[in-house]
Amino acid sequence: MDISIIGVPIFYGADKRGPEYGPKKLRDKNIVKVIGKHNHRVFDFGDLFVPVVEEYNKFFSHPNMKYVEPIIQVNNNLAHIVYSSIKGRSFPLVIGGDHSIGLGSIAGVSRAYENLAVIWVDAHGDINTQKTSESGNVHGMSLAKAMGLGYDNLSDVYYKGTKVNKENIFIVGARDLDPGEYDFIKSENLHVYTTKRIKEKGMDYVINEVLDEIKQKNIYNVHLSFDIDFIDAKVVPGTGTAVENGPSVEDAKIILKTLGESNLIKAMDFVELNPLLDKNDTTANIAIDLLDWAFKFLK
């Protein structure tokens, strides 16, 4: 398989320095060679341009959301390179950067594939809007924007309208949800598979339940968005919004193996590695090990 690595060195969605160094750290860990050893041709397209905005200007474009304009610009560009990669028959691997880039990835994939599902592996729901967010950080809103909710300038990234239907979104590993997110999940009956459910049923059961739902909908194209904070905080110190009582690295590997073998995954994000918070490259080493594992099965 041909793979296009697309780095997005951005921290604006998290409003915390560090995730912008994630792409460089993964390259320092030889991501091209690690993935390439599984009989893939790997093309590293470097990093997308991220405009510099001073901290005192972070609310310049919107009173309740930080760094909106540069996030829109970066996601527009990301969407197009993801779309172009797919049209060139290459698998886009987007390495972040914070999870605000999930919006651009989904926009690009959804333009290429009309009937799309998104599996969002994350400790958080990222389904806030500017009205429900307690922080104003856009990385907590990116999935809501992909559903067409909230601020039009963000939800209309790359093209106007909804990028993925809410019934085709599957959030796995959530355990830190804001009140507005709980309300939205209940009102819309979203597919959310919490850490509690994972611990009760087992990761293998849960991820196969997700796949069964997708197959029943006759969906054959899935975007996988993987946030390293899915894993328990004690295991991955190098991420900006770590949450305790999470799944293990082995649980993450079950997800990646099962989804890889399904042949449904058409693009992937890997986000929220923060080298500034890491301890002795613990999280970076786990990240590169997970990517190595994922591309052993993605064909």
C-alpha beads as a LAMMPS data file, in Angstrom:
LAMMPS data file: protein, C-alpha beads

299 atoms
298 bonds

1 atom types
1 bond types

-500.0 500.0 xlo xhi
-500.0 500.0 ylo yhi
-500.0 500.0 zlo zhi

Masses

1 110.0

Atoms # bond

1 1 1 0.000 0.000 0.000
2 1 1 1.122 3.547 -0.716
3 1 1 1.039 5.765 2.376
4 1 1 1.207 9.563 2.516
5 1 1 2.481 10.936 5.812
6 1 1 1.112 14.431 6.440
7 1 1 2.439 16.307 9.463
8 1 1 0.337 19.024 11.085
9 1 1 2.408 20.799 13.768
10 1 1 -0.376 22.731 15.495
11 1 1 -1.222 23.385 19.140
12 1 1 -3.883 26.078 18.689
13 1 1 -6.784 23.677 19.189
14 1 1 -5.418 22.602 22.576
15 1 1 -4.082 26.027 23.612
16 1 1 -1.157 24.233 25.227
17 1 1 2.317 24.123 23.755
18 1 1 3.810 20.777 22.819
19 1 1 1.659 18.842 20.348
20 1 1 3.173 20.872 17.503
21 1 1 6.377 18.890 18.131
22 1 1 4.618 15.549 17.712
23 1 1 5.351 15.120 13.988
24 1 1 9.068 15.803 14.462
25 1 1 9.268 13.384 17.359
26 1 1 7.667 10.606 15.307
27 1 1 10.109 11.294 12.492
28 1 1 12.971 11.180 15.004
29 1 1 11.634 7.724 15.848
30 1 1 11.978 6.743 12.159
31 1 1 8.277 6.550 11.366
32 1 1 8.941 6.151 7.630
33 1 1 11.164 3.089 8.119
34 1 1 8.954 1.627 10.828
35 1 1 5.852 1.712 8.625
36 1 1 7.715 0.899 5.427
37 1 1 8.998 -2.432 6.710
38 1 1 5.481 -3.850 6.316
39 1 1 5.743 -3.818 2.521
40 1 1 4.338 -0.305 2.205
41 1 1 5.690 2.510 0.054
42 1 1 5.828 5.514 2.358
43 1 1 5.915 9.111 1.132
44 1 1 6.591 11.808 3.708
45 1 1 5.018 15.093 2.604
46 1 1 6.520 17.020 5.497
47 1 1 4.519 19.449 7.584
48 1 1 1.665 21.725 6.604
49 1 1 2.260 25.431 7.066
50 1 1 0.810 26.732 10.331
51 1 1 0.576 30.541 10.575
52 1 1 1.982 32.209 13.669
53 1 1 -0.589 33.894 15.904
54 1 1 0.416 35.551 19.151
55 1 1 -1.346 34.430 22.311
56 1 1 -2.894 37.837 22.932
57 1 1 -4.747 37.467 19.603
58 1 1 -6.220 34.020 20.236
59 1 1 -9.785 35.368 20.648
60 1 1 -9.441 37.815 17.751
61 1 1 -11.830 35.930 15.442
62 1 1 -14.403 34.692 17.963
63 1 1 -15.123 35.593 21.604
64 1 1 -15.700 31.972 22.701
65 1 1 -13.232 30.026 20.564
66 1 1 -9.459 30.299 20.444
67 1 1 -7.332 30.646 17.304
68 1 1 -10.269 30.090 14.966
69 1 1 -8.810 31.621 11.788
70 1 1 -5.494 29.702 11.719
71 1 1 -7.338 26.488 12.604
72 1 1 -9.681 27.026 9.658
73 1 1 -6.752 27.727 7.325
74 1 1 -4.803 24.662 8.403
75 1 1 -7.846 22.378 8.196
76 1 1 -8.759 23.639 4.729
77 1 1 -5.269 22.825 3.503
78 1 1 -5.239 19.491 5.302
79 1 1 -8.595 18.487 3.819
80 1 1 -7.337 19.073 0.316
81 1 1 -4.090 17.146 0.710
82 1 1 -6.014 14.250 2.307
83 1 1 -8.531 14.266 -0.547
84 1 1 -5.736 14.493 -3.147
85 1 1 -3.875 11.641 -1.486
86 1 1 -6.920 9.365 -1.631
87 1 1 -7.578 10.276 -5.258
88 1 1 -3.956 9.377 -5.947
89 1 1 -4.624 5.942 -4.380
90 1 1 -2.474 6.647 -1.359
91 1 1 -3.509 6.137 2.263
92 1 1 -3.342 9.404 4.249
93 1 1 -1.696 9.135 7.666
94 1 1 -2.110 12.485 9.407
95 1 1 0.210 13.004 12.371
96 1 1 -0.470 15.828 14.799
97 1 1 -0.645 18.118 16.364
98 1 1 -3.755 18.461 18.452
99 1 1 -7.122 16.906 17.621
100 1 1 -8.545 20.017 15.956
101 1 1 -7.025 18.574 12.773
102 1 1 -9.595 15.778 12.814
103 1 1 -12.008 18.187 11.164
104 1 1 -9.779 18.675 8.117
105 1 1 -9.017 14.987 7.809
106 1 1 -12.690 14.059 7.893
107 1 1 -13.550 16.798 5.397
108 1 1 -10.999 15.455 2.921
109 1 1 -12.011 11.822 3.333
110 1 1 -15.728 12.611 3.150
111 1 1 -15.283 14.413 -0.150
112 1 1 -13.649 11.274 -1.530
113 1 1 -16.188 8.844 -0.053
114 1 1 -19.863 9.788 0.180
115 1 1 -20.902 7.061 2.606
116 1 1 -18.384 7.467 5.417
117 1 1 -18.119 6.328 9.029
118 1 1 -15.747 7.812 11.588
119 1 1 -14.277 5.879 14.512
120 1 1 -13.059 8.408 17.070
121 1 1 -10.745 6.730 19.596
122 1 1 -10.391 9.248 22.400
123 1 1 -10.838 9.838 26.126
124 1 1 -13.001 12.807 25.136
125 1 1 -16.044 13.217 22.922
126 1 1 -14.840 16.380 21.129
127 1 1 -18.505 17.154 20.436
128 1 1 -18.737 20.528 22.149
129 1 1 -19.808 23.675 20.336
130 1 1 -18.869 27.268 21.103
131 1 1 -21.965 27.359 23.342
132 1 1 -21.196 24.263 25.427
133 1 1 -17.389 24.333 25.601
134 1 1 -16.007 25.248 29.013
135 1 1 -12.527 25.996 27.676
136 1 1 -12.982 27.499 24.209
137 1 1 -10.431 24.990 22.892
138 1 1 -11.339 23.882 19.379
139 1 1 -9.820 20.411 19.712
140 1 1 -12.830 19.676 21.917
141 1 1 -15.217 20.719 19.140
142 1 1 -13.753 19.153 16.001
143 1 1 -16.096 16.167 15.796
144 1 1 -19.142 18.389 16.360
145 1 1 -17.988 20.626 13.512
146 1 1 -17.633 17.585 11.255
147 1 1 -21.289 16.877 12.006
148 1 1 -22.142 20.387 10.860
149 1 1 -22.841 21.772 14.324
150 1 1 -21.965 25.190 15.687
151 1 1 -19.924 27.961 14.091
152 1 1 -20.443 27.904 10.314
153 1 1 -16.936 29.059 9.404
154 1 1 -15.547 25.939 11.070
155 1 1 -18.235 23.434 10.102
156 1 1 -17.959 24.610 6.485
157 1 1 -14.235 23.824 6.241
158 1 1 -13.310 22.686 2.697
159 1 1 -16.943 22.561 1.563
160 1 1 -20.262 23.648 3.003
161 1 1 -22.331 21.286 5.057
162 1 1 -22.085 18.106 7.080
163 1 1 -18.962 15.983 6.590
164 1 1 -20.255 12.864 8.350
165 1 1 -23.724 11.947 9.554
166 1 1 -24.027 11.699 13.317
167 1 1 -25.423 8.162 13.112
168 1 1 -22.167 7.104 11.406
169 1 1 -19.895 8.338 14.196
170 1 1 -18.508 5.906 16.779
171 1 1 -16.684 7.308 19.809
172 1 1 -14.573 4.713 21.618
173 1 1 -12.956 5.159 25.030
174 1 1 -14.776 8.290 26.239
175 1 1 -14.526 8.935 29.970
176 1 1 -14.185 12.734 30.259
177 1 1 -17.298 14.367 28.832
178 1 1 -18.659 17.864 29.486
179 1 1 -22.309 18.348 30.540
180 1 1 -23.264 19.672 27.096
181 1 1 -21.711 16.601 25.491
182 1 1 -23.695 14.253 27.747
183 1 1 -26.879 16.067 26.781
184 1 1 -26.049 15.833 23.083
185 1 1 -25.212 12.129 23.306
186 1 1 -28.556 11.411 24.974
187 1 1 -30.654 13.627 22.706
188 1 1 -29.126 12.276 19.489
189 1 1 -28.535 8.699 20.682
190 1 1 -24.926 8.816 19.511
191 1 1 -22.777 5.693 19.364
192 1 1 -20.493 6.175 22.372
193 1 1 -18.553 3.253 23.822
194 1 1 -17.242 4.380 27.197
195 1 1 -14.270 3.073 29.102
196 1 1 -16.754 1.568 31.565
197 1 1 -18.260 -0.524 28.767
198 1 1 -14.785 -1.547 27.587
199 1 1 -13.888 -2.746 31.082
200 1 1 -17.181 -4.612 31.432
201 1 1 -17.264 -6.280 28.011
202 1 1 -13.652 -6.287 26.882
203 1 1 -12.038 -4.363 24.059
204 1 1 -12.398 -7.164 21.546
205 1 1 -16.156 -7.308 22.127
206 1 1 -16.585 -3.523 21.884
207 1 1 -14.618 -2.951 18.696
208 1 1 -16.383 -5.851 16.986
209 1 1 -19.686 -4.349 18.099
210 1 1 -18.630 -1.117 16.375
211 1 1 -17.712 -2.976 13.198
212 1 1 -20.990 -4.891 13.214
213 1 1 -22.911 -1.605 13.402
214 1 1 -20.920 -0.198 10.483
215 1 1 -21.400 -3.307 8.351
216 1 1 -25.150 -3.335 9.031
217 1 1 -25.246 0.151 7.543
218 1 1 -23.462 -1.129 4.395
219 1 1 -20.595 1.302 4.953
220 1 1 -17.279 0.277 3.435
221 1 1 -15.204 3.409 4.073
222 1 1 -14.048 4.398 7.563
223 1 1 -11.837 7.174 8.859
224 1 1 -9.950 6.267 12.045
225 1 1 -8.979 9.156 14.317
226 1 1 -6.727 7.981 17.154
227 1 1 -5.908 10.235 20.107
228 1 1 -3.087 8.959 22.316
229 1 1 -4.993 10.120 25.411
230 1 1 -7.344 7.165 24.817
231 1 1 -4.780 5.212 26.838
232 1 1 -4.664 5.524 30.641
233 1 1 -2.896 8.640 31.934
234 1 1 -0.445 6.654 34.048
235 1 1 0.843 4.957 30.902
236 1 1 1.050 7.987 28.565
237 1 1 2.326 11.096 30.384
238 1 1 3.166 12.837 27.106
239 1 1 -0.245 14.164 26.160
240 1 1 -1.957 17.404 27.092
241 1 1 -5.316 16.165 28.388
242 1 1 -4.477 12.803 29.917
243 1 1 -7.312 11.044 31.753
244 1 1 -6.990 8.300 34.363
245 1 1 -8.799 4.949 34.438
246 1 1 -8.344 4.433 30.724
247 1 1 -7.697 1.422 28.519
248 1 1 -4.287 -0.190 28.141
249 1 1 -1.801 -0.249 25.281
250 1 1 -2.973 -3.795 24.593
251 1 1 -6.541 -2.520 24.240
252 1 1 -5.299 0.013 21.689
253 1 1 -3.567 -2.778 19.786
254 1 1 -6.777 -4.809 19.692
255 1 1 -8.526 -1.846 18.074
256 1 1 -5.793 -1.297 15.507
257 1 1 -5.467 -4.975 14.594
258 1 1 -9.225 -5.551 14.320
259 1 1 -9.809 -2.445 12.228
260 1 1 -6.777 -3.132 10.057
261 1 1 -7.995 -6.627 9.269
262 1 1 -11.465 -5.297 8.412
263 1 1 -10.107 -3.593 5.255
264 1 1 -12.487 -0.685 5.900
265 1 1 -10.004 1.962 7.064
266 1 1 -9.272 4.487 4.314
267 1 1 -7.409 7.169 6.311
268 1 1 -6.038 7.686 9.808
269 1 1 -5.147 10.451 12.260
270 1 1 -2.674 9.991 15.088
271 1 1 -2.772 12.994 17.414
272 1 1 -2.046 14.700 20.743
273 1 1 1.479 13.412 21.352
274 1 1 3.103 16.166 23.430
275 1 1 6.879 15.686 23.687
276 1 1 7.185 18.606 26.131
277 1 1 5.173 16.670 28.718
278 1 1 6.661 13.257 28.007
279 1 1 9.006 11.422 30.361
280 1 1 12.031 9.761 28.793
281 1 1 10.116 9.385 25.505
282 1 1 7.730 6.933 27.162
283 1 1 4.688 8.143 25.217
284 1 1 6.619 8.676 21.990
285 1 1 7.874 5.096 22.123
286 1 1 4.347 3.809 22.701
287 1 1 3.127 5.961 19.802
288 1 1 5.670 4.590 17.345
289 1 1 5.003 1.042 18.568
290 1 1 1.256 1.509 17.956
291 1 1 1.846 2.870 14.459
292 1 1 4.186 -0.027 13.723
293 1 1 1.465 -2.406 14.902
294 1 1 -1.327 -0.642 12.990
295 1 1 0.418 -0.773 9.638
296 1 1 1.251 -4.423 10.083
297 1 1 -2.471 -5.043 9.508
298 1 1 -3.566 -2.125 7.347
299 1 1 -3.371 -3.256 3.743

Bonds

1 1 1 2
2 1 2 3
3 1 3 4
4 1 4 5
5 1 5 6
6 1 6 7
7 1 7 8
8 1 8 9
9 1 9 10
10 1 10 11
11 1 11 12
12 1 12 13
13 1 13 14
14 1 14 15
15 1 15 16
16 1 16 17
17 1 17 18
18 1 18 19
19 1 19 20
20 1 20 21
21 1 21 22
22 1 22 23
23 1 23 24
24 1 24 25
25 1 25 26
26 1 26 27
27 1 27 28
28 1 28 29
29 1 29 30
30 1 30 31
31 1 31 32
32 1 32 33
33 1 33 34
34 1 34 35
35 1 35 36
36 1 36 37
37 1 37 38
38 1 38 39
39 1 39 40
40 1 40 41
41 1 41 42
42 1 42 43
43 1 43 44
44 1 44 45
45 1 45 46
46 1 46 47
47 1 47 48
48 1 48 49
49 1 49 50
50 1 50 51
51 1 51 52
52 1 52 53
53 1 53 54
54 1 54 55
55 1 55 56
56 1 56 57
57 1 57 58
58 1 58 59
59 1 59 60
60 1 60 61
61 1 61 62
62 1 62 63
63 1 63 64
64 1 64 65
65 1 65 66
66 1 66 67
67 1 67 68
68 1 68 69
69 1 69 70
70 1 70 71
71 1 71 72
72 1 72 73
73 1 73 74
74 1 74 75
75 1 75 76
76 1 76 77
77 1 77 78
78 1 78 79
79 1 79 80
80 1 80 81
81 1 81 82
82 1 82 83
83 1 83 84
84 1 84 85
85 1 85 86
86 1 86 87
87 1 87 88
88 1 88 89
89 1 89 90
90 1 90 91
91 1 91 92
92 1 92 93
93 1 93 94
94 1 94 95
95 1 95 96
96 1 96 97
97 1 97 98
98 1 98 99
99 1 99 100
100 1 100 101
101 1 101 102
102 1 102 103
103 1 103 104
104 1 104 105
105 1 105 106
106 1 106 107
107 1 107 108
108 1 108 109
109 1 109 110
110 1 110 111
111 1 111 112
112 1 112 113
113 1 113 114
114 1 114 115
115 1 115 116
116 1 116 117
117 1 117 118
118 1 118 119
119 1 119 120
120 1 120 121
121 1 121 122
122 1 122 123
123 1 123 124
124 1 124 125
125 1 125 126
126 1 126 127
127 1 127 128
128 1 128 129
129 1 129 130
130 1 130 131
131 1 131 132
132 1 132 133
133 1 133 134
134 1 134 135
135 1 135 136
136 1 136 137
137 1 137 138
138 1 138 139
139 1 139 140
140 1 140 141
141 1 141 142
142 1 142 143
143 1 143 144
144 1 144 145
145 1 145 146
146 1 146 147
147 1 147 148
148 1 148 149
149 1 149 150
150 1 150 151
151 1 151 152
152 1 152 153
153 1 153 154
154 1 154 155
155 1 155 156
156 1 156 157
157 1 157 158
158 1 158 159
159 1 159 160
160 1 160 161
161 1 161 162
162 1 162 163
163 1 163 164
164 1 164 165
165 1 165 166
166 1 166 167
167 1 167 168
168 1 168 169
169 1 169 170
170 1 170 171
171 1 171 172
172 1 172 173
173 1 173 174
174 1 174 175
175 1 175 176
176 1 176 177
177 1 177 178
178 1 178 179
179 1 179 180
180 1 180 181
181 1 181 182
182 1 182 183
183 1 183 184
184 1 184 185
185 1 185 186
186 1 186 187
187 1 187 188
188 1 188 189
189 1 189 190
190 1 190 191
191 1 191 192
192 1 192 193
193 1 193 194
194 1 194 195
195 1 195 196
196 1 196 197
197 1 197 198
198 1 198 199
199 1 199 200
200 1 200 201
201 1 201 202
202 1 202 203
203 1 203 204
204 1 204 205
205 1 205 206
206 1 206 207
207 1 207 208
208 1 208 209
209 1 209 210
210 1 210 211
211 1 211 212
212 1 212 213
213 1 213 214
214 1 214 215
215 1 215 216
216 1 216 217
217 1 217 218
218 1 218 219
219 1 219 220
220 1 220 221
221 1 221 222
222 1 222 223
223 1 223 224
224 1 224 225
225 1 225 226
226 1 226 227
227 1 227 228
228 1 228 229
229 1 229 230
230 1 230 231
231 1 231 232
232 1 232 233
233 1 233 234
234 1 234 235
235 1 235 236
236 1 236 237
237 1 237 238
238 1 238 239
239 1 239 240
240 1 240 241
241 1 241 242
242 1 242 243
243 1 243 244
244 1 244 245
245 1 245 246
246 1 246 247
247 1 247 248
248 1 248 249
249 1 249 250
250 1 250 251
251 1 251 252
252 1 252 253
253 1 253 254
254 1 254 255
255 1 255 256
256 1 256 257
257 1 257 258
258 1 258 259
259 1 259 260
260 1 260 261
261 1 261 262
262 1 262 263
263 1 263 264
264 1 264 265
265 1 265 266
266 1 266 267
267 1 267 268
268 1 268 269
269 1 269 270
270 1 270 271
271 1 271 272
272 1 272 273
273 1 273 274
274 1 274 275
275 1 275 276
276 1 276 277
277 1 277 278
278 1 278 279
279 1 279 280
280 1 280 281
281 1 281 282
282 1 282 283
283 1 283 284
284 1 284 285
285 1 285 286
286 1 286 287
287 1 287 288
288 1 288 289
289 1 289 290
290 1 290 291
291 1 291 292
292 1 292 293
293 1 293 294
294 1 294 295
295 1 295 296
296 1 296 297
297 1 297 298
298 1 298 299
